[in-house]
Amino acid sequence: MTWDILLGTGLAILALGSVVFLTLWSRRIIERIHEQKPGSLRRIQRDILNGNSSRHGS
C-alpha cells in the first residue's frame, strides 16, 4: 500500500466518524428540546450553553 492510499483511507474514516458524531450529538440536542418544550429561542440557547439537561417547569 502506498502512503496515498493509507492517508486517503484514514481521512475517509475520520470524516465518517465526524459525521456520525455530529449526527448523534445533534439528535440528542433536538430530543432534549422536544422533551422540555421551552417557551423561547433564548431559553433554548441558554440551556444549550449551560449544558443544562434538567427538566424545567413552565
C-alpha distances in whole Angstrom, upper triangle without the diagonal:
4,7,8,6,7,10,11,11,13,15,16,17,19,21,21,23,25,26,27,29,31,32,33,35,37,38,39,41,42,44,45,47,48,50,52,53,54,56,55,51,53,53,49,48,50,49,45,45,47,45,48,47,51,53,56,59,60
4,5,5,6,9,10,11,13,14,16,17,19,20,21,23,25,26,27,29,31,32,33,35,36,38,39,41,42,44,46,47,48,50,52,53,53,56,54,51,52,52,49,47,49,48,44,44,46,44,48,47,51,53,56,59,60
4,5,5,6,8,10,10,12,14,15,16,18,20,21,22,24,26,27,28,30,32,33,34,36,37,39,40,42,43,45,46,48,49,51,51,53,51,48,49,49,46,44,46,45,41,41,43,42,45,45,48,51,53,57,58
4,5,5,6,8,10,10,12,14,15,16,18,20,21,22,24,26,27,28,30,31,33,34,36,37,39,40,42,43,45,47,48,49,49,52,50,46,47,48,44,43,45,44,40,40,43,41,44,44,48,50,52,55,56
4,5,5,6,8,10,10,12,14,15,16,18,20,21,23,24,26,27,29,30,31,33,35,36,37,39,41,42,43,45,47,48,48,51,49,46,47,47,44,42,45,44,40,40,42,40,43,43,47,49,51,54,55
4,6,5,6,9,10,11,12,14,15,16,18,20,21,22,24,26,27,28,30,32,33,35,36,38,39,41,42,44,45,47,47,50,48,45,46,46,42,41,43,42,38,38,40,38,41,41,45,47,49,53,54
4,5,5,6,9,10,10,12,14,15,16,18,20,21,22,24,26,27,28,30,32,33,34,36,38,39,40,42,44,45,45,47,46,42,43,43,40,38,40,39,36,36,38,36,39,39,43,45,47,51,52
4,5,5,6,9,10,10,12,14,15,17,18,20,21,22,24,26,27,29,30,32,33,35,36,38,39,41,42,43,44,46,44,41,42,42,39,37,40,39,35,35,38,36,39,39,42,44,46,50,51
4,5,5,6,9,10,11,12,14,15,17,18,20,21,23,24,26,27,29,30,32,33,35,36,37,39,41,42,43,45,44,41,42,42,38,37,39,38,34,35,37,35,38,37,41,43,45,48,49
4,5,5,6,9,10,11,12,14,15,16,18,20,21,22,24,26,27,29,30,32,33,35,36,38,39,41,41,44,42,39,40,40,36,35,37,36,32,32,34,32,35,35,38,41,43,46,48
4,5,5,6,9,10,10,12,14,15,16,18,20,21,22,24,26,27,28,30,32,33,34,36,38,39,39,41,40,36,37,38,34,33,35,34,30,30,33,31,34,34,37,39,42,45,46
4,5,5,6,9,10,11,12,14,15,17,18,20,21,23,24,26,27,29,30,32,33,35,36,37,38,41,39,36,37,37,34,33,35,34,30,31,33,31,34,33,37,39,41,44,45
4,5,5,6,9,10,11,12,14,15,17,18,20,21,23,24,26,27,29,30,32,33,35,36,37,40,38,35,37,36,33,32,34,32,29,30,32,29,32,31,35,37,39,42,43
4,6,5,6,9,10,10,12,14,15,16,18,20,21,23,24,26,27,29,30,32,33,34,35,38,36,33,34,34,30,29,31,30,26,27,29,26,29,29,33,35,37,40,41
4,5,5,6,9,10,11,12,14,15,16,18,20,21,22,24,26,27,28,30,32,33,33,36,34,31,32,32,29,27,30,29,25,26,28,26,29,29,32,34,36,39,40
4,5,5,6,9,10,11,12,14,15,17,19,20,21,23,25,26,27,29,31,32,32,35,34,31,32,32,29,28,30,29,25,26,28,26,29,28,31,33,35,38,39
4,6,5,6,9,10,11,12,14,15,17,19,20,21,23,25,26,27,29,30,31,34,33,30,31,31,27,26,28,26,23,24,26,23,26,25,29,30,33,36,37
4,5,5,6,8,10,10,12,14,15,17,18,20,21,23,24,26,27,28,29,31,30,27,28,28,24,23,25,24,20,21,23,21,24,23,27,29,31,35,35
4,5,5,6,9,10,11,12,14,15,16,18,20,21,22,24,26,27,27,30,29,26,27,27,24,23,25,24,20,22,24,22,24,23,27,28,31,34,34
4,6,5,6,9,10,11,12,14,15,16,18,20,21,23,25,26,27,30,29,26,28,27,23,23,25,23,20,22,24,21,23,22,25,27,29,32,33
4,5,5,6,9,10,11,12,14,15,17,19,20,21,23,24,25,28,27,24,26,25,21,21,23,21,17,19,20,18,20,19,23,24,27,30,31
4,6,5,6,8,10,11,12,14,15,17,18,20,21,22,23,25,24,21,23,22,19,18,20,19,15,17,19,16,19,18,22,23,26,29,30
4,5,5,6,9,10,11,12,14,15,16,18,20,21,22,25,24,21,23,23,19,19,21,19,16,18,21,18,20,19,22,23,25,28,29
4,6,5,6,9,10,11,12,14,15,16,18,20,21,24,24,22,23,22,18,19,21,18,15,18,19,16,18,16,19,21,23,26,27
4,5,5,6,9,10,11,13,14,16,17,18,19,22,21,19,20,19,15,15,17,15,12,14,16,13,15,14,17,19,21,24,25
4,5,5,6,9,10,11,12,14,16,16,17,20,19,16,18,17,14,14,16,14,11,14,16,14,15,14,18,18,20,23,24
4,5,5,6,9,10,10,12,14,15,17,20,19,17,20,18,15,16,18,15,13,16,18,15,16,14,17,17,20,22,23
4,5,5,6,9,10,11,12,14,15,19,19,17,19,17,13,15,16,13,11,14,15,12,13,11,14,14,17,20,21
4,5,5,6,9,10,11,12,13,16,15,13,15,13,10,11,13,10,8,11,13,10,11,10,13,13,15,18,19
4,5,5,6,9,10,10,12,15,14,13,15,14,10,12,14,12,11,14,16,13,14,12,15,14,16,18,18
4,5,5,6,9,10,12,15,16,15,17,15,12,14,16,13,12,16,17,14,13,11,13,12,15,17,18
4,5,5,6,8,10,13,14,14,15,13,10,12,13,10,10,13,13,11,10,7,9,9,11,14,15
4,6,5,6,7,10,11,10,12,10,7,10,12,9,9,13,14,12,11,10,11,10,11,13,13
4,6,5,8,11,13,13,15,13,10,14,15,13,13,17,17,15,14,12,13,11,12,14,14
4,6,9,12,14,15,17,14,12,15,16,13,14,17,17,15,13,10,10,8,10,11,12
4,6,9,11,12,14,10,9,13,13,10,12,15,15,13,11,9,9,6,7,8,9
4,6,9,11,13,10,9,13,14,12,13,17,17,16,14,12,12,9,9,10,9
4,6,8,9,6,6,10,11,9,12,14,14,14,12,12,12,10,8,9,8
4,7,9,7,8,11,12,12,14,16,17,17,15,16,15,13,10,11,8
4,5,5,7,9,10,11,13,14,16,17,15,16,16,15,13,14,11
4,5,5,6,9,10,11,12,14,15,15,16,17,16,15,16,14
4,5,5,6,9,10,11,12,14,14,16,16,16,14,16,14
4,5,5,6,9,10,10,12,11,12,13,12,10,12,11
4,5,5,6,9,10,10,10,11,12,12,11,14,13
4,5,5,6,8,10,10,12,14,15,14,17,16
4,5,5,6,8,8,11,12,13,12,15,15
4,6,5,6,5,7,9,10,10,13,14
4,6,5,6,8,11,13,13,17,17
4,5,8,11,13,15,15,19,19
4,5,9,11,13,14,17,18
4,6,9,12,13,17,19
4,6,8,10,13,15
4,6,9,13,15
4,6,10,13
4,7,9
4,6
4
